[in-house]
């Protein structure tokens, strides 16, 4: 896959991902187009989330990302890191 220009996006952390990352949000530079796995790898390795990698959902601009399709991001998009939820 060809990597184009990079854009700045906001990463939002919730619940356990916020605890592990140590921040509520962060800005990162990402290629304009990347696979779900590439995005997941960048986020988990950059923010110490390897322990919950297999249970994280990613959402772009409040829509859950399809893990089988490429993701296109634009300047100032938001990526939410949604960890496993518990409760009853």
N, CA, C and O atoms as a MOPAC input file, in Angstrom:
PM7 MOZYME 1SCF
protein

 N      0.84100 1    -1.17600 1     0.00000 1
 C      0.00000 1     0.00000 1     0.00000 1
 C      0.88500 1     1.23700 1     0.00000 1
 O      1.83900 1     1.33800 1     0.77200 1
 N      0.55700 1     2.16300 1    -0.86800 1
 C      1.32800 1     3.39100 1    -0.95900 1
 C      0.90200 1     4.34600 1     0.14800 1
 O     -0.29000 1     4.53400 1     0.39200 1
 N      1.86800 1     4.93900 1     0.80700 1
 C      1.57100 1     5.88000 1     1.88400 1
 C      1.69500 1     7.29300 1     1.33300 1
 O      2.72000 1     7.66400 1     0.76000 1
 N      0.63300 1     8.07600 1     1.51600 1
 C      0.61300 1     9.44800 1     1.01600 1
 C      1.08800 1    10.42100 1     2.07200 1
 O      1.94300 1    10.10600 1     2.89900 1
 N      0.51900 1    11.60100 1     2.02600 1
 C      0.86100 1    12.64700 1     2.97600 1
 C      0.37500 1    12.27000 1     4.36700 1
 O     -0.50600 1    11.42800 1     4.54000 1
 N      0.97700 1    12.92100 1     5.34900 1
 C      0.54500 1    12.68900 1     6.72200 1
 C     -0.35600 1    13.82500 1     7.18200 1
 O     -0.23900 1    14.96300 1     6.72800 1
 N     -1.26000 1    13.48300 1     8.09800 1
 C     -2.17100 1    14.47100 1     8.68400 1
 C     -2.14000 1    14.30600 1    10.20300 1
 O     -1.74300 1    13.26100 1    10.71800 1
 N     -2.56400 1    15.34700 1    10.90500 1
 C     -2.63200 1    15.29400 1    12.36600 1
 C     -4.04300 1    14.93800 1    12.78200 1
 O     -5.00500 1    15.58700 1    12.37200 1
 N     -4.16100 1    13.90100 1    13.60200 1
 C     -5.45700 1    13.48600 1    14.12800 1
 C     -5.38300 1    13.44700 1    15.65000 1
 O     -4.30400 1    13.36100 1    16.23600 1
 N     -6.54800 1    13.51200 1    16.26800 1
 C     -6.63700 1    13.45200 1    17.72200 1
 C     -7.01000 1    12.03000 1    18.11300 1
 O     -7.95000 1    11.45500 1    17.56400 1
 N     -6.27200 1    11.46300 1    19.06300 1
 C     -6.57500 1    10.15000 1    19.61000 1
 C     -7.22500 1    10.36200 1    20.97400 1
 O     -6.66800 1    11.04100 1    21.83600 1
 N     -8.40600 1     9.77800 1    21.16300 1
 C     -9.14800 1     9.90100 1    22.42300 1
 C     -9.13400 1     8.55600 1    23.13700 1
 O     -9.42900 1     7.52200 1    22.53900 1
 N     -8.79100 1     8.57800 1    24.41400 1
 C     -8.69600 1     7.35200 1    25.19700 1
 C     -9.80700 1     7.30200 1    26.23700 1
 O    -10.14500 1     8.31300 1    26.85200 1
 N    -10.36900 1     6.11100 1    26.42200 1
 C    -11.44100 1     5.92200 1    27.38100 1
 C    -11.12200 1     4.75300 1    28.30700 1
 O    -10.44100 1     3.80300 1    27.92000 1
 N    -11.63100 1     4.84100 1    29.54700 1
 C    -11.55500 1     3.75200 1    30.53400 1
 C    -10.13500 1     3.20000 1    30.65400 1
 O     -9.19700 1     3.95300 1    30.91700 1
 N     -9.97300 1     1.88600 1    30.46400 1
 C     -8.68200 1     1.24200 1    30.67300 1
 C     -7.61200 1     1.77800 1    29.72900 1
 O     -6.44700 1     1.86800 1    30.11600 1
 N     -7.97600 1     2.13100 1    28.51400 1
 C     -6.97700 1     2.66500 1    27.58300 1
 C     -6.43800 1     4.00700 1    28.08700 1
 O     -5.25600 1     4.30500 1    27.91100 1
 N     -7.29300 1     4.81100 1    28.71000 1
 C     -6.85700 1     6.08400 1    29.28700 1
 C     -5.89100 1     5.83900 1    30.44200 1
 O     -4.89000 1     6.54200 1    30.57800 1
 N     -6.19100 1     4.84000 1    31.27500 1
 C     -5.31200 1     4.51200 1    32.40100 1
 C     -3.94400 1     4.04900 1    31.91200 1
 O     -2.91700 1     4.48000 1    32.43600 1
 N     -3.92700 1     3.17200 1    30.90800 1
 C     -2.65600 1     2.64200 1    30.39600 1
 C     -1.85200 1     3.69600 1    29.64500 1
 O     -0.62900 1     3.75600 1    29.77200 1
 N     -2.53500 1     4.52500 1    28.86500 1
 C     -1.84900 1     5.55600 1    28.08600 1
 C     -1.38300 1     6.71300 1    28.96800 1
 O     -0.40700 1     7.39300 1    28.65100 1
 N     -2.09200 1     6.92900 1    30.07500 1
 C     -1.72500 1     8.01700 1    30.97800 1
 C     -2.21400 1     9.38000 1    30.51600 1
 O     -1.85200 1    10.39600 1    31.10800 1
 N     -3.03400 1     9.42300 1    29.46400 1
 C     -3.59000 1    10.67700 1    28.94300 1
 C     -5.02300 1    10.43900 1    28.47500 1
 O     -5.41700 1     9.31000 1    28.18100 1
 N     -5.79400 1    11.52600 1    28.41200 1
 C     -7.15900 1    11.43300 1    27.87300 1
 C     -7.17500 1    11.56200 1    26.37000 1
 O     -7.99900 1    10.96100 1    25.68100 1
 N     -6.23400 1    12.36800 1    25.87100 1
 C     -6.15200 1    12.54300 1    24.42300 1
 C     -4.74000 1    12.92800 1    24.02300 1
 O     -3.94600 1    13.41100 1    24.83100 1
 N     -4.45400 1    12.69600 1    22.74800 1
 C     -3.13400 1    13.02200 1    22.20500 1
 C     -3.29500 1    13.30100 1    20.71800 1
 O     -4.25900 1    12.85600 1    20.09600 1
 N     -2.35900 1    14.03100 1    20.15900 1
 C     -2.34600 1    14.26600 1    18.72000 1
 C     -1.20700 1    13.46000 1    18.11500 1
 O     -0.10900 1    13.40200 1    18.66800 1
 N     -1.48000 1    12.83900 1    16.97300 1
 C     -0.45200 1    12.07500 1    16.27300 1
 C     -0.52900 1    12.36900 1    14.78400 1
 O     -1.56700 1    12.77400 1    14.26100 1
 N      0.59400 1    12.15500 1    14.11800 1
 C      0.64800 1    12.28200 1    12.66200 1
 C      0.47600 1    10.88900 1    12.08100 1
 O      1.15100 1     9.94500 1    12.49100 1
 N     -0.43600 1    10.76900 1    11.12400 1
 C     -0.72300 1     9.49000 1    10.48500 1
 C     -0.75900 1     9.66100 1     8.96900 1
 O     -1.04200 1    10.74900 1     8.46900 1
 N     -0.47100 1     8.58100 1     8.23900 1
 C     -0.68300 1     8.63700 1     6.78800 1
 C     -2.16900 1     8.87200 1     6.50400 1
 O     -3.02200 1     8.49500 1     7.30700 1
 N     -2.47500 1     9.48900 1     5.36900 1
 C     -3.87700 1     9.75400 1     5.02000 1
 C     -4.67900 1     8.47200 1     4.84800 1
 O     -5.89400 1     8.46900 1     5.04600 1
 N     -4.01600 1     7.39300 1     4.48400 1
 C     -4.70900 1     6.11900 1     4.28700 1
 C     -3.85200 1     5.01000 1     4.88500 1
 O     -2.65900 1     4.91100 1     4.59900 1
 N     -4.46900 1     4.18200 1     5.71300 1
 C     -3.75500 1     3.06100 1     6.30800 1
 C     -4.75500 1     1.97900 1     6.66900 1
 O     -5.95900 1     2.22200 1     6.75500 1
 N     -4.23400 1     0.78400 1     6.87800 1
 C     -5.12000 1    -0.32600 1     7.24200 1
 C     -5.49400 1    -0.21900 1     8.72000 1
 O     -4.81900 1     0.45000 1     9.50200 1
 N     -6.57500 1    -0.88600 1     9.07600 1
 C     -7.00100 1    -0.93100 1    10.47800 1
 C     -5.86100 1    -1.46300 1    11.34700 1
 O     -5.57400 1    -0.90800 1    12.40800 1
 N     -5.21100 1    -2.54500 1    10.89300 1
 C     -4.10800 1    -3.12900 1    11.67500 1
 C     -2.93500 1    -2.17900 1    11.82000 1
 O     -2.31000 1    -2.12800 1    12.87900 1
 N     -2.62500 1    -1.42300 1    10.77200 1
 C     -1.54800 1    -0.43700 1    10.88000 1
 C     -1.89900 1     0.62300 1    11.92300 1
 O     -1.06200 1     0.99100 1    12.74700 1
 N     -3.12700 1     1.10600 1    11.88300 1
 C     -3.56500 1     2.10900 1    12.85300 1
 C     -3.54000 1     1.54900 1    14.26600 1
 O     -3.06700 1     2.20900 1    15.19100 1
 N     -4.04500 1     0.34200 1    14.43400 1
 C     -4.04800 1    -0.29800 1    15.74900 1
 C     -2.62300 1    -0.46900 1    16.26500 1
 O     -2.36600 1    -0.23100 1    17.44500 1
 N     -1.70400 1    -0.87300 1    15.41300 1
 C     -0.30200 1    -1.04800 1    15.81400 1
 C      0.32100 1     0.27400 1    16.23500 1
 O      0.99400 1     0.34300 1    17.26300 1
 N      0.10200 1     1.32100 1    15.45000 1
 C      0.65700 1     2.63500 1    15.79200 1
 C      0.15200 1     3.08200 1    17.15700 1
 O      0.93100 1     3.54400 1    17.99100 1
 N     -1.13800 1     2.94800 1    17.38300 1
 C     -1.72100 1     3.40300 1    18.64900 1
 C     -1.26800 1     2.54600 1    19.82300 1
 O     -0.88300 1     3.08300 1    20.86200 1
 N     -1.30600 1     1.22400 1    19.67900 1
 C     -0.94100 1     0.37100 1    20.81700 1
 C      0.53600 1     0.49600 1    21.16100 1
 O      0.89200 1     0.48100 1    22.33900 1
 N      1.40500 1     0.62000 1    20.15900 1
 C      2.83600 1     0.73300 1    20.44700 1
 C      3.21800 1     2.12100 1    20.95600 1
 O      4.13300 1     2.25300 1    21.76900 1
 N      2.53300 1     3.14400 1    20.48800 1
 C      2.85800 1     4.50800 1    20.89800 1
 C      2.34200 1     4.84700 1    22.29300 1
 O      2.88700 1     5.72500 1    22.96200 1
 N      1.28800 1     4.14800 1    22.73300 1
 C      0.63700 1     4.53500 1    23.98200 1
 C      0.52100 1     3.39400 1    24.99100 1
 O     -0.36300 1     3.41400 1    25.84700 1
 N      1.40300 1     2.40200 1    24.89900 1
 C      1.49800 1     1.34700 1    25.91100 1
 C      0.19200 1     0.56100 1    26.08000 1
 O     -0.22100 1     0.27300 1    27.20300 1
 N     -0.45600 1     0.21500 1    24.95800 1
 C     -1.73400 1    -0.49500 1    25.02100 1
 C     -1.64300 1    -1.93900 1    24.54000 1
 O     -2.66600 1    -2.54900 1    24.23200 1
 N     -0.44300 1    -2.49100 1    24.47100 1
 C     -0.27600 1    -3.85900 1    23.97100 1
 C     -1.08400 1    -4.86200 1    24.78200 1
 O     -1.57500 1    -5.84400 1    24.22500 1
 N     -1.23200 1    -4.63900 1    26.08000 1
 C     -1.93200 1    -5.59200 1    26.95200 1
 C     -3.40600 1    -5.76000 1    26.58000 1
 O     -4.00100 1    -6.80500 1    26.84100 1
 N     -3.99100 1    -4.72500 1    25.97000 1
 C     -5.41400 1    -4.81100 1    25.61000 1
 C     -5.63500 1    -4.73800 1    24.10100 1
 O     -6.76800 1    -4.56900 1    23.65000 1
 N     -4.57500 1    -4.86200 1    23.32700 1
 C     -4.64700 1    -4.72300 1    21.86300 1
 C     -5.76200 1    -5.56400 1    21.24600 1
 O     -6.50600 1    -5.06900 1    20.39900 1
 N     -5.88900 1    -6.81000 1    21.65000 1
 C     -6.85100 1    -7.71100 1    21.01900 1
 C     -8.30000 1    -7.42000 1    21.40500 1
 O     -9.21900 1    -8.02800 1    20.85600 1
 N     -8.50800 1    -6.50700 1    22.33400 1
 C     -9.86300 1    -6.19200 1    22.78900 1
 C    -10.29300 1    -4.76200 1    22.47700 1
 O    -11.38700 1    -4.34500 1    22.85600 1
 N     -9.44600 1    -4.01700 1    21.79600 1
 C     -9.73600 1    -2.61200 1    21.50600 1
 C    -10.58200 1    -2.49200 1    20.24400 1
 O    -10.37800 1    -3.20900 1    19.26400 1
 N    -11.53000 1    -1.57500 1    20.29600 1
 C    -12.24400 1    -1.13200 1    19.09200 1
 C    -11.76400 1     0.27300 1    18.78200 1
 O    -11.49000 1     1.05400 1    19.69300 1
 N    -11.66200 1     0.60100 1    17.50100 1
 C    -11.30200 1     1.94700 1    17.09000 1
 C    -12.49600 1     2.57400 1    16.38100 1
 O    -13.18100 1     1.91900 1    15.59500 1
 N    -12.73300 1     3.83700 1    16.66700 1
 C    -13.81600 1     4.56300 1    16.00700 1
 C    -13.25200 1     5.86800 1    15.45100 1
 O    -12.52300 1     6.58800 1    16.13300 1
 N    -13.60200 1     6.15500 1    14.20300 1
 C    -13.18100 1     7.41400 1    13.58000 1
 C    -14.38400 1     8.34000 1    13.54200 1
 O    -15.42000 1     7.99900 1    12.97100 1
 N    -14.24900 1     9.50700 1    14.14600 1
 C    -15.33000 1    10.49200 1    14.17500 1
 C    -16.65500 1     9.86300 1    14.63200 1
 O    -17.70700 1    10.08600 1    14.03300 1
 N    -16.57100 1     9.07700 1    15.70300 1
 C    -17.71100 1     8.45000 1    16.38400 1
 C    -18.36100 1     7.30500 1    15.61200 1
 O    -19.47400 1     6.89600 1    15.94200 1
 N    -17.67800 1     6.77900 1    14.58400 1
 C    -18.17100 1     5.60300 1    13.87600 1
 C    -17.15100 1     4.48000 1    14.01400 1
 O    -15.97100 1     4.65900 1    13.71100 1
 N    -17.62000 1     3.31200 1    14.47800 1
 C    -16.72700 1     2.16900 1    14.65100 1
 C    -16.08000 1     1.82400 1    13.30200 1
 O    -16.76100 1     1.75200 1    12.27800 1
 N    -14.77600 1     1.61400 1    13.31500 1
 C    -14.04000 1     1.28600 1    12.09300 1
 C    -14.19100 1    -0.19500 1    11.77200 1
 O    -14.20600 1    -1.03600 1    12.67000 1
 N    -14.29900 1    -0.50100 1    10.50400 1
 C    -14.33800 1    -1.87900 1    10.01600 1
 C    -12.90400 1    -2.38200 1     9.96600 1
 O    -12.06500 1    -1.79800 1     9.28000 1
 N    -12.61500 1    -3.46500 1    10.68900 1
 C    -11.22500 1    -3.94200 1    10.76000 1
 C    -10.75400 1    -4.63800 1     9.48300 1
 O     -9.61400 1    -5.10000 1     9.42400 1
 N    -11.60300 1    -4.72200 1     8.46300 1
 C    -11.19700 1    -5.35200 1     7.19900 1
 C    -10.98100 1    -4.32900 1     6.09200 1
 O    -10.60800 1    -4.70200 1     4.97900 1
 N    -11.20700 1    -3.05400 1     6.37000 1
 C    -11.07600 1    -2.04000 1     5.33600 1
 C    -10.02300 1    -1.01000 1     5.70200 1
 O     -9.72500 1    -0.78600 1     6.87500 1
 N     -9.46300 1    -0.38300 1     4.66400 1
 C     -8.52300 1     0.70300 1     4.89500 1
 C     -9.25900 1     1.89300 1     5.49900 1
 O    -10.45400 1     2.08400 1     5.27700 1
 N     -8.52900 1     2.67500 1     6.25600 1
 C     -9.09000 1     3.85000 1     6.91200 1
 C     -8.44400 1     5.08000 1     6.29400 1
 O     -7.22100 1     5.17000 1     6.19600 1
 N     -9.26800 1     6.01200 1     5.88600 1
 C     -8.77600 1     7.28500 1     5.37800 1
 C     -9.02100 1     8.33600 1     6.44500 1
 O    -10.13800 1     8.48900 1     6.93800 1
 N     -7.96400 1     9.06200 1     6.79700 1
 C     -8.08700 1    10.10200 1     7.81600 1
 C     -7.76400 1    11.45100 1     7.20300 1
 O     -6.97200 1    11.57200 1     6.26900 1
 N     -8.40900 1    12.45700 1     7.76600 1
 C     -8.19000 1    13.83200 1     7.33900 1
 C     -7.69700 1    14.64000 1     8.52000 1
 O     -7.84100 1    14.23400 1     9.67400 1
 N     -7.12000 1    15.77700 1     8.22200 1
 C     -6.64100 1    16.68700 1     9.25200 1
 C     -7.74700 1    16.92900 1    10.27500 1
 O     -8.88100 1    17.24000 1     9.91100 1
 N     -7.41300 1    16.78400 1    11.55100 1
 C     -8.29800 1    17.02300 1    12.69500 1
 C     -9.40200 1    15.98400 1    12.88800 1
 O    -10.34100 1    16.23700 1    13.64300 1
 N     -9.32200 1    14.82600 1    12.23100 1
 C    -10.23600 1    13.73300 1    12.56100 1
 C     -9.94400 1    13.27600 1    13.98400 1
 O     -8.87200 1    13.54900 1    14.52600 1
 N    -10.89800 1    12.58100 1    14.58200 1
 C    -10.71500 1    12.00100 1    15.91300 1
 C    -10.79800 1    10.48800 1    15.81500 1
 O    -11.68200 1     9.94200 1    15.15600 1
 N     -9.86200 1     9.81600 1    16.48300 1
 C     -9.86800 1     8.36300 1    16.58800 1
 C    -10.06500 1     8.02100 1    18.05700 1
 O     -9.24000 1     8.37600 1    18.89900 1
 N    -11.15400 1     7.33400 1    18.36500 1
 C    -11.42700 1     6.92800 1    19.73600 1
 C    -10.91800 1     5.50800 1    19.95300 1
 O    -11.12600 1     4.62500 1    19.12100 1
 N    -10.25100 1     5.30600 1    21.08000 1
 C     -9.76400 1     3.99500 1    21.48000 1
 C    -10.74400 1     3.47500 1    22.53400 1
 O    -10.79100 1     3.97600 1    23.65800 1
 N    -11.51700 1     2.47300 1    22.15400 1
 C    -12.57100 1     1.96000 1    23.02800 1
 C    -12.15600 1     0.59200 1    23.56000 1
 O    -12.16600 1    -0.39100 1    22.81900 1
 N    -11.79300 1     0.52500 1    24.82900 1
 C    -11.37200 1    -0.73700 1    25.42600 1
 C    -12.56600 1    -1.60300 1    25.79000 1
 O    -13.71300 1    -1.17300 1    25.66600 1
 N    -12.30000 1    -2.81300 1    26.23600 1
 C    -13.41500 1    -3.65800 1    26.67300 1
 C    -14.16400 1    -2.98200 1    27.81200 1
 O    -13.56100 1    -2.38300 1    28.70300 1
 N    -15.46200 1    -3.08500 1    27.76700 1
 C    -16.28400 1    -2.46700 1    28.80300 1
 C    -16.78300 1    -3.53700 1    29.76300 1
 O    -17.02300 1    -4.67900 1    29.37000 1
 N    -16.93200 1    -3.16000 1    31.00100 1
 C    -17.48400 1    -4.09600 1    31.98000 1
 C    -18.57600 1    -3.38500 1    32.74500 1
 O    -18.69700 1    -2.16100 1    32.69200 1
 N    -19.33500 1    -4.13100 1    33.42800 1
 C    -20.42200 1    -3.55300 1    34.20200 1
 C    -21.66900 1    -4.39300 1    34.04500 1
 O    -21.63200 1    -5.45000 1    33.41400 1
 N    -22.74900 1    -3.94700 1    34.59800 1
 C    -23.94700 1    -4.74600 1    34.48500 1
 C    -25.20100 1    -3.99400 1    34.62800 1
 O    -26.28300 1    -4.57700 1    34.54900 1

